[in-house]
Amino acid sequence: MDQPSQANVSPHRLFTRAEWAKLRADTPLTLTEADVERLKSLNDPILIDEVVEIYLPISRLLSLYVAAIQNLHAVTRTFLGNRDGAVPFIIGVAGSVAVGKSTTARLLRALTRRWPNTPKVDLMATDGFLLPNAVLRREGLMERKGFPESYDRPALLAFLNDIKSGKQKVAAPFYSHLTYDIVPGKTVVVERPDILIVEGLNVLQTSRLPKDGRAVPFVSDFFDFSIYIDADDTVIRSWYLDRFKKLRETAFRDPESYFHRYAAITEEEAVAFAEGLWNRINLVNLRENILPTRPRADLILRKGEDHRVEQVALRRI
């Protein structure tokens, strides 16, 4: 018997948009068009049909996963004679800059919060675990901001460990997108959620394993389910440039903005600057660090040029 080639072997099952939409079953639509409008990110023109055809099936799938994981934890607690409460369910959302991670994370938070049992759902971006700009400058890493080495990985791992351990209150640093930096002394506190959604560029990243077999935890070790938002890099580049141009007309006009100086230059100069950022930093990070983690995701949402999900891949093994 012929053996399948490596190229034809995949841990994921592929679905067209129409096939995936049917898996919604009787999951109710609990968001309005106005809700979706508030939840979407800048330059991410998601419509209500995307919620119905893509996100309601995801919501149904997650509800089944959460129930199954909670049952498994209950069995483990019984075995250990442990009477502690349910362990928080953690969802990771990964993908390139400008691909729509934040919109996906916010939609999932809104949908899961409206399940019949109304769980407590929190959302945390890993931006808060970036090293402060002063540290990045000192270490020569400002041009590597967003790369794995620009994060305080031990702090992120400690945060997730505390969440999984059921700690009542867990604090994380606060990151300002206006000042493009960590805000000293300011934190975000997560109080024992039922579900935590963690969104970031490199949340599925692994590292080289030590040969002596010592435990080296990855961020994704704490995830119960993970989603990767995917698109061609040429398409993401276009979205990134469009977003930069829109930010010039909005957030960059604030004198407190780190990028305020780019609101006053010509559009041609601004686009040239943004293209430089994309080519030197974001595209390199995507190709070297982010894209290689795609196969590790439980669910891959493949987008087309119009931002609509065209194909869904669900892990089967």
C-alpha positions in Angstrom: 0.0 0.0 0.0 1.3 3.4 -0.9 2.2 5.6 2.1 0.8 9.1 2.1 3.3 11.8 1.4 4.2 14.3 4.2 2.6 17.1 2.2 -0.8 15.3 2.2 -0.8 14.6 6.0 -2.4 17.3 8.1 -3.7 17.3 11.7 -6.5 19.7 10.6 -9.7 19.1 8.8 -10.6 21.8 6.2 -14.0 23.4 5.8 -15.3 25.8 3.2 -17.2 28.8 4.6 -20.5 27.2 3.7 -19.6 23.9 5.3 -18.5 25.7 8.5 -21.6 27.9 8.7 -23.9 24.7 8.8 -22.2 23.7 12.1 -23.9 26.6 13.9 -26.8 24.3 14.4 -29.3 26.1 16.7 -26.8 28.5 18.3 -28.7 31.7 18.8 -27.5 35.1 17.5 -27.1 37.2 20.6 -25.3 40.2 19.1 -26.9 43.0 17.1 -25.4 44.9 14.1 -24.7 47.8 16.5 -22.8 45.4 18.8 -20.7 44.2 16.0 -19.9 47.7 14.9 -18.7 48.6 18.4 -16.6 45.5 18.7 -14.7 45.6 15.4 -11.2 47.1 15.1 -10.1 50.0 12.9 -10.0 49.0 9.3 -11.7 45.6 10.0 -15.1 45.8 8.2 -16.7 42.8 9.8 -20.4 42.4 9.1 -23.2 40.5 11.0 -23.1 37.7 8.4 -19.5 36.9 9.4 -20.7 36.5 13.0 -23.5 34.2 11.9 -21.5 32.0 9.5 -18.1 31.9 11.2 -18.3 33.0 14.9 -21.5 31.3 16.0 -20.1 27.9 15.0 -17.0 28.8 16.9 -19.1 29.8 19.9 -20.9 26.5 19.8 -17.6 24.5 19.5 -16.1 26.4 22.4 -19.2 25.8 24.6 -18.7 22.0 24.0 -14.9 22.2 24.7 -15.5 24.2 27.9 -18.0 21.6 29.2 -15.7 18.7 28.3 -12.6 20.3 29.9 -14.6 21.2 33.1 -15.7 17.5 33.3 -12.1 16.4 32.9 -11.0 18.8 35.7 -13.8 17.5 37.9 -12.5 14.0 37.4 -9.0 15.0 38.3 -10.1 16.9 41.4 -12.0 13.8 42.5 -8.9 11.7 42.0 -6.8 14.1 44.0 -9.4 14.7 46.7 -9.3 18.4 45.8 -12.4 20.6 46.4 -11.1 23.7 44.7 -13.4 25.4 42.1 -13.3 25.0 38.3 -10.1 25.8 36.5 -10.3 28.8 34.2 -10.6 27.9 30.5 -7.9 29.8 28.4 -8.3 30.6 24.7 -5.3 31.9 22.7 -5.7 34.0 19.6 -2.6 34.4 17.4 -1.6 36.0 14.1 0.1 38.9 12.4 -0.3 42.5 13.2 -3.3 44.0 11.3 -4.9 40.6 10.6 -7.9 41.1 12.9 -6.9 39.3 16.2 -8.4 42.0 18.4 -11.8 41.9 16.6 -11.9 38.1 16.9 -11.0 38.2 20.6 -13.6 40.8 21.4 -16.3 39.0 19.4 -15.5 35.8 21.2 -15.7 37.6 24.6 -19.1 39.1 23.7 -20.5 35.8 22.5 -19.2 33.6 25.3 -20.4 36.2 27.9 -23.9 35.6 26.5 -24.0 31.9 26.9 -27.0 30.7 28.9 -24.8 30.1 32.0 -23.4 33.7 31.6 -19.8 32.9 32.4 -17.3 35.5 33.6 -15.1 36.2 30.5 -12.0 38.4 30.5 -9.7 39.4 27.6 -5.9 40.1 27.9 -3.6 41.2 25.2 0.1 40.2 25.6 1.1 43.8 24.8 1.2 44.4 28.5 4.1 42.0 28.8 6.3 43.8 26.3 9.5 45.1 27.8 9.4 48.9 28.4 10.8 51.0 25.6 13.7 52.1 27.8 14.7 48.5 28.2 14.2 47.8 24.5 16.4 50.8 23.6 19.1 49.8 26.1 19.1 46.2 24.7 19.0 47.4 21.1 15.6 45.8 20.5 13.3 48.7 19.5 13.5 47.4 15.9 12.5 44.0 17.3 9.4 45.1 19.2 6.8 42.4 18.9 9.4 39.7 18.3 9.6 36.9 21.0 12.7 38.4 22.6 10.9 41.8 23.2 8.5 40.3 25.8 9.0 39.6 29.5 8.3 35.9 29.0 8.8 34.9 32.7 6.2 37.5 33.8 3.7 36.3 31.2 4.2 32.7 32.2 3.8 33.6 35.9 0.5 35.5 35.0 -0.9 32.5 33.2 0.2 30.1 35.9 -1.6 32.2 38.5 -4.7 32.3 36.4 -4.7 28.5 36.0 -4.0 28.0 39.6 -7.3 29.8 40.5 -5.7 32.8 42.2 -8.4 35.3 43.1 -6.7 38.4 41.6 -3.9 38.5 39.1 -2.3 41.7 37.9 -0.7 42.4 34.6 1.2 45.5 33.4 -0.8 48.1 31.4 0.3 48.9 27.8 -0.8 52.2 26.2 -1.2 52.1 22.4 -1.2 55.9 22.5 2.3 56.2 24.0 3.5 52.9 22.6 4.8 51.9 25.9 4.2 50.3 29.3 2.6 52.7 31.7 4.6 52.7 35.0 2.6 51.8 38.1 -0.6 51.0 36.2 -1.9 47.5 36.0 -4.9 45.5 34.7 -6.4 43.1 37.3 -8.1 39.8 36.3 -10.3 38.4 38.9 -10.7 34.6 38.6 -12.5 34.3 35.2 -14.4 31.3 34.0 -12.8 32.0 30.5 -9.8 34.1 29.7 -9.0 35.1 26.1 -5.3 35.8 25.5 -4.5 37.7 22.3 -1.0 38.3 20.9 1.4 37.9 18.0 3.5 35.1 19.4 1.3 33.3 21.9 1.8 30.0 20.1 5.6 30.4 20.0 7.8 27.6 21.2 11.5 27.6 22.1 14.3 25.1 21.8 13.9 22.2 24.3 16.8 21.5 26.6 18.6 18.2 26.0 18.5 17.3 29.7 14.7 17.1 29.7 14.1 19.9 32.1 10.6 21.5 32.0 10.5 24.6 29.8 6.9 25.9 29.7 5.5 27.6 26.7 2.7 30.2 26.8 0.5 27.8 24.8 0.9 25.1 27.5 -1.7 27.1 29.5 -4.2 27.2 26.6 -7.2 24.9 26.4 -8.0 26.1 22.8 -6.1 28.2 20.3 -7.0 30.1 17.2 -4.8 31.4 14.4 -6.0 34.3 12.1 -4.4 33.7 8.7 -4.1 35.6 5.4 -1.5 36.0 2.6 1.3 38.4 3.7 0.7 40.6 0.7 -3.0 41.0 1.9 -1.9 41.8 5.5 0.6 44.3 4.2 -2.3 46.2 2.4 -4.4 46.1 5.6 -1.5 47.4 7.6 -0.8 50.3 5.3 -4.6 51.2 5.2 -4.7 51.1 9.0 -1.7 53.3 9.3 -3.2 55.9 7.0 -6.4 55.9 9.0 -4.5 56.2 12.3 -2.8 59.4 10.8 -6.3 60.9 10.7 -7.3 59.8 14.2 -5.1 58.6 17.0 -1.8 60.0 15.6 -3.3 63.6 15.8 -3.2 63.4 19.6 -0.1 65.3 20.8 0.5 62.5 23.4 0.7 59.9 20.6 4.1 58.2 20.1 3.5 58.6 16.3 2.2 62.2 16.5 5.0 63.4 14.2 3.6 61.3 11.4 0.3 63.1 11.4 1.9 66.2 10.0 3.9 64.8 7.1 2.6 64.1 3.6 0.7 60.9 2.9 3.4 59.8 0.6 6.0 60.2 3.3 3.8 58.4 5.8 3.2 55.5 3.5 6.9 55.2 2.9 7.5 55.1 6.6 4.8 52.5 7.2 6.2 50.4 4.4 9.6 50.5 6.0 8.1 49.3 9.3 6.3 46.5 7.6 9.3 45.3 5.6 11.9 45.7 8.4 9.9 44.5 11.4 6.4 43.1 10.9 7.0 41.0 7.7 10.2 39.6 9.2 8.4 38.8 12.5 5.5 37.2 10.6 7.8 35.0 8.4 10.3 34.0 11.1 8.2 33.7 14.2 4.4 34.0 13.8 3.6 32.0 10.6 5.6 28.9 11.7 3.3 28.6 14.7 0.1 28.3 12.6 0.0 24.5 12.5 0.0 24.4 16.3 -3.4 26.1 16.5 -6.6 24.2 17.2 -8.5 26.4 14.7 -7.2 28.4 11.7 -9.3 31.1 10.2 -8.1 31.9 6.6 -9.2 35.3 5.4 -9.4 36.8 1.9 -8.7 40.3 0.7 -12.2 41.5 1.8 -11.5 40.4 5.4 -14.1 37.6 5.2 -13.1 34.1 6.4 -12.9 31.9 3.3 -11.7 28.6 4.9 -11.6 27.1 8.4 -9.2 24.4 9.6 -10.1 22.5 12.7 -7.5 20.3 14.5 -8.6 16.6 14.5 -5.7 14.9 16.3 
